[in-house]
Amino acid sequence: MTTGGAGGDPAFTEAEVGRSYLLDRGIPPERVVVENQGETTAQSLASAFEIMQRMELRSCIVVSDGYHIFRAKKYLQAEGLIVFGSPRVSRPQSQLKEWWEYFRQAVGFALWQIGLAR
């Protein structure tokens, strides 16, 4: 399953780009489920969880940026899924940029924990 909405791009959603990536690597189209409506991580994961429930799936592997996996896993684990993480290979970035990404995820996680993000 690929997830993610437009993210500011008027032509492509994150989910559609992910689907293209998988198809280009030989995954049959009928095996790829696309969730492209979520505008935030929480929305995408909530929709993905609903799809997984309908498919009677109980576990998944989250593939994302290393700084993002903890929060994504926690969202799905809170719904009762068994969740594994696999960070994608990322390009080197400045320490400030890396710090900012981890900080942003920590804030998002904290807001979710206290019920302000969903």
MOMO-V704715 format. One line per field, one symbol per residue. psi: psi as a letter, one per 30 degrees, with the letter a starting at -180 (. if undefined). Layout:
psi=???
This chain:
psi=kklkaehfkfekleeeeeeeeeefggkkeffkkkjgfkfleeeeeeeeeeeeeefhkfllkkkakeffeeeeeeeeeffglkklkjklklkklleeeeeeeeeeeeeeeeeeeggfk.
